[in-house]
Amino acid sequence: MLPSTVFSQDVKVKKDEVLLDGKAFLNYEKLTIVEYSIKDVTGNEFLSLQIKESPTTHASYLVLYFTEAKRRIESTSIDRISGMGSKTMIEKLITWLLKDKVLNADGTINPEKLEVFSEKYNDYK
């Protein structure tokens, strides 16, 4: 059972591992300067992150693709993960997903919360 204060948990990135309260619980790979792969500890990708630019407004937006759920979210909420360097960005992304309870502390996705997350943040037109 996930406690209601999950968002207060400490998320850190060391090399290619994402630590939750000091324990490795995810892996990530920087594929390009604007593309990342988030994997469970067994190496299975469950989330692809891309940062894209609108051809008309030149504003950046996020593309989050949850591979197993086959759910694509295009969001203008890039400020939620922006920061200095890819490690900070991944830390902010994972913290955001934990806070919204899309991501469980065991590294699995909550399908019901993913649906709510999609309704809230799938706003790129």
C-alpha positions as CSV (number, residue, x, y, z in Angstrom):
1,M,0.0,0.0,0.0
2,L,1.3,3.4,-1.0
3,P,1.3,6.1,1.8
4,S,-0.4,9.4,1.0
5,T,2.9,11.2,1.6
6,V,4.7,9.5,-1.3
7,F,5.6,12.9,-2.8
8,S,7.9,13.6,0.1
9,Q,10.1,10.7,-0.7
10,D,13.6,11.4,-1.8
11,V,14.3,10.8,-5.5
12,K,17.9,11.0,-6.7
13,V,19.6,10.0,-9.9
14,K,23.1,8.4,-9.8
15,K,24.7,7.5,-13.1
16,D,21.9,5.6,-14.8
17,E,19.9,4.6,-11.7
18,V,17.0,6.3,-10.1
19,L,17.0,6.0,-6.3
20,L,13.9,6.2,-4.1
21,D,14.9,6.9,-0.5
22,G,18.4,5.6,-1.3
23,K,17.3,2.4,-3.0
24,A,17.6,1.7,-6.7
25,F,14.1,1.4,-8.1
26,L,14.4,2.5,-11.8
27,N,17.0,3.0,-14.5
28,Y,17.1,5.7,-17.1
29,E,19.0,6.2,-20.3
30,K,19.7,9.4,-22.1
31,L,19.2,8.5,-25.8
32,T,19.7,12.0,-27.2
33,I,19.7,15.5,-25.7
34,V,15.9,15.5,-26.0
35,E,15.0,11.8,-25.6
36,Y,15.1,9.6,-22.6
37,S,14.1,6.0,-21.7
38,I,12.9,5.1,-18.2
39,K,13.1,1.4,-17.4
40,D,12.2,-0.9,-14.5
41,V,15.1,-2.6,-12.6
42,T,14.9,-5.6,-15.0
43,G,15.6,-3.3,-18.0
44,N,12.1,-3.1,-19.5
45,E,11.2,0.3,-20.8
46,F,7.9,1.6,-19.4
47,L,8.2,5.3,-20.2
48,S,9.7,7.2,-23.1
49,L,10.2,10.9,-22.7
50,Q,10.8,13.3,-25.6
51,I,11.1,17.0,-25.5
52,K,9.8,18.5,-28.7
53,E,9.3,22.0,-30.2
54,S,6.1,23.3,-31.8
55,P,6.8,24.2,-35.4
56,T,4.4,27.2,-35.2
57,T,5.0,28.7,-31.7
58,H,8.5,27.3,-31.1
59,A,7.4,26.5,-27.6
60,S,8.8,23.2,-26.0
61,Y,6.4,20.5,-24.9
62,L,6.7,17.0,-23.5
63,V,5.8,13.7,-25.1
64,L,5.4,11.0,-22.5
65,Y,4.7,7.5,-23.9
66,F,3.9,4.8,-21.3
67,T,4.8,1.8,-23.4
68,E,2.9,-1.0,-21.6
69,A,-0.2,1.1,-21.2
70,K,0.1,2.3,-24.8
71,R,-0.7,5.8,-23.6
72,R,0.8,8.9,-25.3
73,I,0.6,12.2,-23.4
74,E,1.6,15.5,-25.1
75,S,1.9,18.2,-22.4
76,T,2.8,21.8,-22.2
77,S,3.8,21.3,-18.5
78,I,7.5,21.2,-19.3
79,D,8.2,23.6,-16.5
80,R,7.4,20.8,-14.1
81,I,10.6,19.0,-15.1
82,S,12.8,21.8,-16.4
83,G,16.1,22.2,-14.6
84,M,19.9,22.2,-15.0
85,G,20.9,18.9,-16.6
86,S,19.2,15.6,-17.4
87,K,19.6,14.2,-13.9
88,T,17.6,17.0,-12.4
89,M,15.0,16.7,-15.1
90,I,14.6,12.9,-14.5
91,E,14.4,13.5,-10.7
92,K,11.6,16.1,-11.2
93,L,9.7,13.8,-13.7
94,I,9.8,10.8,-11.3
95,T,8.8,13.0,-8.4
96,W,5.9,14.4,-10.4
97,L,4.7,10.8,-11.3
98,L,5.0,9.7,-7.7
99,K,3.2,12.7,-6.4
100,D,0.3,12.2,-8.8
101,K,0.4,8.4,-7.9
102,V,0.9,7.4,-11.5
103,L,4.1,5.6,-10.5
104,N,4.0,3.3,-7.5
105,A,7.0,3.1,-5.1
106,D,7.7,-0.4,-6.5
107,G,8.2,1.0,-10.0
108,T,4.9,-0.1,-11.4
109,I,2.3,2.1,-13.1
110,N,-1.2,2.7,-11.6
111,P,-3.5,2.5,-14.6
112,E,-6.4,4.5,-13.0
113,K,-4.1,7.3,-11.9
114,L,-2.4,7.3,-15.4
115,E,-5.9,7.9,-16.9
116,V,-6.4,10.9,-14.5
117,F,-2.9,12.2,-15.2
118,S,-3.6,12.0,-19.0
119,E,-6.9,13.9,-18.6
120,K,-5.1,16.6,-16.6
121,Y,-1.9,17.1,-18.6
122,N,-2.6,15.9,-22.2
123,D,-3.0,19.5,-23.3
124,Y,-0.7,20.1,-26.3
125,K,-2.8,21.1,-29.4
